[in-house]
Amino acid sequence: MYIGKVIGNVVATKKDSRLVGSKLLIVCPLVRDSKEKDTMVVAVDAVGAGIGEVVLVVKGSTARAALGIDAPIDAAIVGIVDTMEV
């Protein structure tokens, strides 16, 4: 699991049928000083996150399990961060 910031969304009218109805968001992982890394991930939103929010992201089989569907998912947003302390 890692923390990231939602920076955009993805619209794909043609996609795997198991992803129909899923909201796809672009997430940049955050590093220790709360700045974004130079990488981006497309994640399926399971909690209703929006652009600009800091979120919890899981990857791999954990992402598929979090959504409870058997679909080609590599990352899923499973929480919205209210506060952080380091």
Secondary structure, 3 states (H helix, E strand, C coil): CEEEEEEEEECCCCCCHHHCCCCEEEEEEECCCCCECCCCEEEEECCCCCCCCEEEEEECHHHHHHHCCCCCCCEEEEEECCCCCC
